[in-house]
Amino acid sequence: MPELLRVVFWLWTAGLLLALLRASAVARWLIALGAAVGIWAAIAALPLGAGWLTLPISLAGQAVRLHYSPEALWLMGFGLLPAALAVALGTPIRHARPAWLFGAALSLLGTLGIFGVQDAYSFLISWELMSLGGAIMILAESTSIEAGRATLQMLALLEVGTVAILLALLLLARHAGGAVAFAGFAFSAHTLSTGTRMAIGLLMMIGFGAKLGLLPFYEWFPHAYGNGSGATGAILSGVILNAAFFALSRTLVDWLALGGGLFVLGILVTAIGTLTAILGALYAFQQDDWRRLLAFSTAENAAVAVTTLGASLLFRAAGETALAGLAWTVAVLHLSGHALAKGGLFLSADGVYVAGGTYRIAQRGWLRRTSLIFGIGALFATMSLAAMPPQIGFVTEWFTFQTVFQGFHLGTVAGRLTLALAGAGLALTAAVALATFVKAFGIGLLGDGPKTRTARLGRGYDAAVFILGIAVLGSAVGMPIWLHGLAEANVAQFGVDAARAMTTGWLLVPLTAKFAFISPSLLVIVMPLLAIVPLLLLLNGRRHAVRRAPVWYGGMQEDPNRSATTALTFSNAMRTFYSFIYRPTLDTAREHRAVSYFVHKLDFEHSVADVFGPALFAPIRRAVWRLAGWLRALQSGDMNLYLGLIGILLIVILALTLR
């Protein structure tokens, strides 16, 4: 199957070049076709993984070679489905399509490298290509000052992460005798001291956490996603997010899992993941823009996977390899299902934008103006992100709780307490996420607004959202079959086949059916049968007259525009209760005409304050501006200043050489 991946590389490269030449129609289909071939390659190569692939590129005199493990193919395949549909539909901003396609192709080529490269040089280049492609997609769609600032903030934080990754790779290469091949990193991992292992783990958490949205980096998500389209969000929160998690997992599980410090590192990873998940869910609930809400939700779901990855480290440190394999597998499954569901809702948001010209979550009666298949697809995706049965989000969240409930197997109070607190934090996250997506679907799609004449959602969005919704359901229903695709990955990393132990016939179990079990496969059969009862009652109800009366509206005639539930009112109770976290702000501005007594226009704005922005990022930004002001003197053009600097440098050089 490496030859199929070679085809993917050339299709994306050709698409990138054609987008550069502004042949956007052909480029769009070549990039989408490359993603489709990538999905097929992933399916065909599982469960054993793909062989070696040599690219016609050389770095430091060495040919670039790629190898795809089963978990890499799994995460890549699930992430490429929403990416393929997003590229096929394209950005809804027509004038941005050539540049946007160039950025999309660049990002996808970067992810192809992240999943497959086996040396530090190629990895860092792939990582930078992936980040640069995302920035190009956002800037292609909006060149406003706000979009520019958001993109610069994103790139600045990602570059902080890149520097951290570079330092970690240098430490690993130093202990591998100067070799930059990943095989050497894994082989020499046992020689690392506890302090060095902890330092590398922290650097990798910073580096990959910047892309995954772990605290404090999650605050760039709403600003960057909020200035792009849903198509951009589907790629960023799908295959790109999966690539970042794969890289973090490879570091912690393959390279640092042998030796001291693993238990402390597991506690740290679990704590960061849990806190990020809570904050991501809370802030997602307050958003009234589709893209910003889904961006915070992306950070939340990435954090849930990282929390489970931390649990895997704790179990491995305690010698519970089967439970470590269970936790790791659950993390991979969670991000796989998340990519499908989040892609479906991002493309739903694009459909709303094309029809209504805004990404605002408001009651506009969109389900009344579109097809049944769009509603089904969006409903399935929403149910998954809200962890409602029988969707894949429910399956992975159930597995997540079953994993942290196994904390009693740990031999230390610190480990058991960590997983107990993680379970409590994830329970809060799940509750807030449920309310968030009830709000998003109930107000943003189901809510019936005024009977105004607006455009219908396009058929392309109907089909794409339906495909992703069915994929969400299918991945849950077929989990007893699909799960075997991760069997070889479990054996290679943990020495046990945890993936096969997670199924018993059509039941899904946390290694044993004696602890707990569910069966989405049987649930999809039972649920329609249970629906027969209310359907019979409904049919019987036709014998009785149904009287409909308007809702009491203070004795006045009801105005749908004024009485509609808004995103603000829906989340106001939570904002009040968690005001110590949100620190909400309300601003009212009045505009008057000639007579100041009469108000011509009233502007009302509400927002919640960032947690880390004012305390962490703002001081750093001010320090950078202050330093830039001092260095501006170097651009003064004063020849005397330049000669003086050269003289100082000569004196320093002479002093160093004559010592």
N, C-alpha and C positions, 0 to 999 in steps of 0.2 A: 503493500500500500504506500510506500514512500513516493512512488511515481505519481499517485493522485495528489499528494501534497506538493510535488514539484509543479503540477499543473496549476494548483492554487496560487503558488508563488508567481508564476508567469502571468496568470490572468489578472492578479492584483497589480502587478508591475505594469502591464499593458494598460489597465484602467487608469492607473496613476498618470502615465505619460499622456494618454488621450485627454484626461481631465485638464492636464497642463496646457494642452493644445485647444481647450475649450470644446472638444467634441463630447459634450456631456451625455448625449443620448446613448452613444455606443459605450462610453466609459461606465455609465450606470449599470448596464446589463452585464458587462464583463466583470465588474466587481461583485455584483449580486450572484452571477454564475460561479465565480470563485468561491464565494461563501457556501453556495449549495454543494459544490464539489468537496469542500472542506468537511461539511456535515457527513457526506457519504463516505469520505475517507475515514472519519472518526468511527462511524458505525461499522465499517468493514474491518477495521484493524482491532477493534475490541473483541475479546478481553485481554489479548496478549500485548497490545501496543504495536506501534509501527517501527520498522527497522531504520537503519541509518539513511539519511538524505544529505547529499553533498550539494551545496549551492555553488554557482559560478562566481563566487566572491571570495576574496582572500583578505585576511587581516593579520598583520604582523608576519607576513610570509606563509601563513597557514590557511588552508581552505576552510570555509565555514561549514561545519557539519552539524546536523540536527538529529535528535532522537526523541521520539514522543512516547512517553510512558502512558499506561492506561488512564491514569487520573488526568493527565494533560489532555488526552483525546476526549475524555468525558466532559470536562469543563469547556473545552473549545467547541465541541459539537453542540452542546446546549446553548452556548453563547452566540454561535454563528446563526442560529435560526432567526432570532429577532433582528440581527444585523443584516441578514440577507433581505428580509422583508423591508427593513428601514431603507436600505440602499435602493431596492427596487422601486419604492414609492418616492424616494428622494426627499429633500427638504422642501417644506411648503413655500419657502421663499425662493421664487423662481430665479431671480437674478444672481442668487448665491450658489446655484447648483454646481458650476464648474469648480470653483474653489472648494466648496463643501465636499465634493466627490474626491478631490485631491487629498483633503484632510482625512476623509474616511479610508481611502486606500492606504495612506501612510500609517494610520492607526492600526489597520488590520495586518499590514506587513509587520508592524512592531509586535503585535500579539503572536503572530506566527513564529517570530523569533523567541519571544518570552517562553512559549510553551515548549520549544524544541532545542534551543541552543545549549551547548554544553561547555562554554568557556566564558570567562568574565568579560573579555573584550566585546564579544558579540552580544552578550546580555546587556551591557550598559548602552550600546548603540541601539539595540531594539527597544530598550526602556525609554530612551530619549525620543525615538521615532514615534512611539505610542503616545507620549505626552504631547509632542509637537503637533501630531495629527489632530488630537482633541482640541487644542487651542485654535488650529486653523479652522476646524468645523464651526466653532463658536463665533470667531471673528468674521467668517464668511457670511454668517447670517445676521450679524449686527455689528456695525462699526461705530456705535454710539460711545460716548465717554464712559457710561456705566459698564457697557460690555468690555471695553478696553481695560478698565480697572479690575473687573472681575477676572478677566483672562490673565492679567499680570499677577493678580493675587494667586490664582491657581498655579501658574508657572513658577512663581517664587516659592510657594510651599512645596511643590513637587521637586524643585531643584534642591531644596533643603533635604528632602528625602533622598535624592540622587547622591548627594554628598555623603549622607549617612551610609547608603548602600556601598559606595565606593570605598569608604573607610573599612567597612566590614569585610569586603572582598579582599582588600589589601592585607588585613589581619589573617584571613584564611589562607591567602597565597603565601604569606610569610611562613606559616607553619606547615605548608605543603611543599617547602623547598623552592619557592619561587614559581611553581607551576600555577597556571591560571585555569586549568581544566577542572570542571566540577567533580570529576571522578577522584582527583587528588584531594579536593576538599573533603569529600566523604571518607576517603581512606585515612586521612590524617586527623580526623575530628577527635579521635580518642586521645591525641597528644595535647589537646588544648587544656590549659589550666581552668579552674572554675571561674576565676575572675575574667579571663579572656573570653570564655564561653558566654558569660553573662553580658559582657560588653558587646560582643557580636550580636547576641540576641536582641539587646536593646536597640542597637543601630539598625538592625533589620526591621524591628517593629516601627521605628521612626520612618525608615525609608519606604517600606511597603504600606505602612499605616497612612502615609500622606495620600496615597492613591485610593486606599480602601475607605478613607474617611474616618479613621479612628481619632479620638480626641487627642489634641485640640484641632486637628486638621479638617474635621468635618464641616467647618464653617465656610470653606470655599465652595462646597457643593451647591447650596441654593443660589449663590450669586452667579456661578458659572453656568449651571444647568438652566437657571432662570433667564439667561440671555441667549440660549440656544433653542432649537426646536425639539420636538419629541423624538424625531429620528436621531438626532445627536444623543439625546438621553438614552435611547434604546441601545446604542453602541457603547456609550460610556458605562452604563449600569449593567451591561451584559458581558460581552466577550472581554472587554478591557478590565472590568472588575474581577472577572474570573481569572484572568491572567495574573493580576496582582496577588490574588489569594493563592494561586498555585505557587508563585514564587516564594511567598512567605511560608507556605506549608513545606516546600522543599527545603528551605533553610532550617526550620525548626525541627522537622521530623527526620530528614535525611542526614543533615550535617551536624546538628547540635544535640541529638537525642542520646548520645553515648557519653557518659561522664557526669561529673558533679555539677550542681547548680540547676539541674533540670526542674526540680521541684519548685524552687523559688521562681524560675522563669515561667513555669506553668501558672503559678498564683498571679504573677504580674500580667500575663496575657489574658487570663480569665477576668481579672478585675478591670482592665482597660476595655475589654470587649463588652462587659456587662454595663459599665457606666456609659459607654458610647451608645449602646442600644437604647438605654433609658432616655438619654438626652435626645437622640435622633427621633425616637417615637414621639416624645413630648413636643418637640419643635415642628415635626411634620403635622401634628394635629392642628396647629395654629395657622397654617398656610391657606391662602385663598387663591393660589395660582397652581395649576396642575403640575407644572414643571418643578416648582420649589417644593411642593408636598412630596412628589415622587423622589426628588433628590434627597431629602432628609430620610425618606423611607429606605433608599438605597444604602445610606450610611448605617441605618439601623440593622438592615438584614446582613450587611457585611460584618457588622459587629457581633451579631448572633453566631455567625459561622466562626469568627475568631474566638468567641467564648468557648464554643465547643472544641476548637483546636487547643485552647488552653487546658480544657478538661482532659484531652488526649495526652498532653504532656504530663499532667498530674498522675494519670493512671499508669503511664509508662514508667515514670519515676518510682512508682510503688510496685512495679513488677506485674501489673495487671495488663498484659499485652492484648488480651481479647477485648477488654473494655476500651483500651487505647485505640484499637482498630475500629471499634464501634463508633467512638466519638469522632475520629477522623473521617470515617465514611459519612456520618451524619452531616458534618460540615460541608463536604463535597456535594452531597445531595441537596442541601439547603440552598447553596448558591446556584446550582443547576436549575432548580425549580424557580428560584427568584428571577433568573435571567428571562425565562419565558413569560412569567406573569408581569414583570415590570415592563418588558418590551411591549406587551399587549396594551397596557395602560398608557405608555408614552405615545404609542401610535394612535390610541383613542384620543389623546389630547391634541395630536396633530389634526385629526379629523374634526374635532370641535373648533380648532383654530381656522381651518379652511372654510368651514361653514359659517362661523360667527365672527371671525376676525379677532378673537381674543382667547387667551388661555385661562381666563378667570373662571373659577368654580362658581357657577350661578345657575339658578333654575331657569332653564331655557327649553325644556321639553325635548331634549335631543333624542331620546329613545322613541319618541313619537314621530320624529322626522327621519328616522333611518330604518334599516332593515332588521329583521329578526335575528339574523346571524351575527350582526354587530353587537346587539344586546346580549346574546348568548356568550360570545367571546369575551366581552368586557366583564360580564358577570362572573364568569369562571376565573378570569385573571384577578378580579377584586376579591373573590372568595378565597383564592390562594394566598394573597397577601394579607388577608384578614385571618388566615389560619382556620378557615371553615371547611368541614368535611364535604365531599371526599377529595378535595383538591390536594395537589402536591405540597402546598404550603402547610396544610394541616398535618400531612404525613411527617414532614421534616420537623415541624415544631413539636409534634408528639414525640418523635425520636429524640429531640433535643432535651425535653423534660425527662424522658426516661433515662437519658445518659447522666444528667446531673443528679438524678435521684439515686444513682449508683454510688454516690460519694461515701456511703457507709463502708465500702470496701477499702477505703484508704486507711492507713494505719495511724495517721496523725490527726490531731484536733484541727490544726491549721488547714489541712486539705479538706476535711469534711466540712468545716465552717465555710471555706471558700466556695465550695460547690453548693452548699445550702443557701448562701447569700446570692450566688449567681442564679439559682432557681427562683428566688424571690424577685430578683431584678428582672428576669426574663418573664415572669408572670405579669408584672406591671407593664412591661413592654408589650406583651401580647394583648393585654386589655386595652391599652391606648391605641395600638395598631388597629384593633377591631373597630373602635370608635372612629378612627381616622378614615378608614375605607368605607364605613357606613356613610360618613359625611361626603366623601369623594363621589361615591356612586349615587347615593340618595339625592344629593343636591346637584352635583355636576352632571349627571346623566339622567337619572330617573325623575328628578324634580320637574314638575310641569309648570312652565312659565307662561307668560302672556302669549296669546295666539297671534304673534307677529309673523310676517312673511320673511322667513330666512332660508338660506340655502340648505340643501340636504347634505349629509356627510357622503363623501365620494365612495363609489363601489370598491375602489382599491383598498380603502381603509376598512370597509366592511369585511373583505376577504382576509386581509392580513390579521385583523384582530380576531376573527373567527378561527383562523389556523392556529394562532398562538393560544387561544382559549382552549381549543380541543387538545393541543399538545400538553397544556397544563393538566387537564383531566386525564389524558392518556398516560402521562408519565406517572401519575398516582395509581391509576388502575392497573397498569402493567408493571408496577414496581417489583413484584415477586419475580418477574422475568428479567427486567432491565438491571436489577441490582447485581446480578451475577457478572456484569461487565466490569465490576470493581474487585472481583475476587483475586485476580493475579496481583493487583496493586496492593491489596491487604497482605498477601503472602510475602511479597517482596519487602515491604516496609516493616511489618510487625511479626512475620513468621506464623501468622494464624489467618484463617479464612473467615474473617468476621462478617464479610458481606453475605456469604451463603448462610451463616448462622443467624442472620437477621430475617430469614424467611422460613416458614414452616408450611409447606403447601401454599395456600393462598393467604396465609396469615403473615403479618409483619410483626416481628417480636424483637425486643432488645436482648438478643442472644439466646433467650429462653422464653418459652411460652408460659412458664410458671410465674414469671414476674408480671407481664402485661402483654396484650396483643391487640391489634386492630386489623381490619381488612377492607381497604378501599375497593378492592375488586368485588367483594361480596356486597359492599355497601351500595354500589351503583345498581345492583339488582334489587336490593331490599327497599331502597328509597322510593323508586317508582311504585312498588307494591304498596308501601305505606301511603302513598299519595292517592290510592284508590279510595280510601275512607273519606278524606275531605272532598274528593270529586263527587262521590255519591251523595254526600250532604249538600253539595252545591246543586246537583241536579234535582234533589228533592226540594230544595228551597225555591225552585221555580213555581211551585204551587202556591206560594205565599207572596203577596205583593210586597215590594221593597219600596219604602218611602225615603227619598233623598231630600235632605234639608241643608241649607247653607250653614257654614260655621258661624257662630255668634261673633260679630265684629263690632262690639260696642254700640249696637243699635244703628250702625251706619251700613251703607251698602259696601260689600266687600270689594276691596281693590287688590287684585292678585299681585300687582307690583309691590305694594306696600306691606302686604301680609305674608309674603314669601319668606321662608326661612333662609337666611344667608349663612355663608361660611363663618362670619364673625359671631353671629348669635349662637350658632351651633357649638362653637368652641369656647364661648365666653366663660362658662362655669369652670372649665378646666383652667383657663387662664387666671381666673380669680383664685382658685384653690392653690395653684402652683405659682403664685405671683412672686414668691421668693426666688424662683428659678427664672421665670420669664421676664420679670421687671418690666411690665407692659407700659407703653407710652401712648398717649392720646393727644392728637394735635388738631385744633380747629382753626381754620382761617376764614375770615369774612371779607368779601369784596363788595365795595359800595360804589354807587354811581355818583351823580352830582350831589344828591342829598345824602348825607352820611347816616341819616336815621334809617333809611330803607336799605336792607341787605339785598344785593343783587345775586351774590353767589356765596355758597357755604361749602367749604372743602373740609372733609373729615378724614383723617388718616390715623391708622392704628398700627402698631408694630410691637414686637417683643425684642428685647436687647440680647445681643450675643453674649455668651458666657466668657469666651476667651478673647474676643476681639478687642475690647477696651483695655483689658488687663495685660494681655500678652502681645498681640499683633500691633496695636496702635503705638506703644512705646518703641518697639523695634522699627516701625515705619518712620517715626519721628527721628530716631537716631540715625537711620540711613539718610534721611533728607538733610540732617545737620552735617553729616560727614560729606555728603555731596556738595553742600555749600562751601565747606572748607577746601575741598579739592577743586572747586570751580576756579580757584586762583591759578591753577595750572593752565587754564585756557585763556589767561588774560592777554597773551601775546607780548608780554613785557620781556624783552631780550635780556635785560639785566637779571631778572628773576631766573630765567633759564640758565644763564651763565653761572649764576650763583649756585644753582642746584647741581650743575655739572662739576663745579669746583668742590662742592661738599662730597659728591660721589667719588671723585678722584682721591680726596683725602682719606675717605673710608677705605677705598681699595688699597691705597698705600699702607695704611695702618694695619690692615689684615694680612697683607703679604710680607711685611717687615717684622711681624711679631716673632 
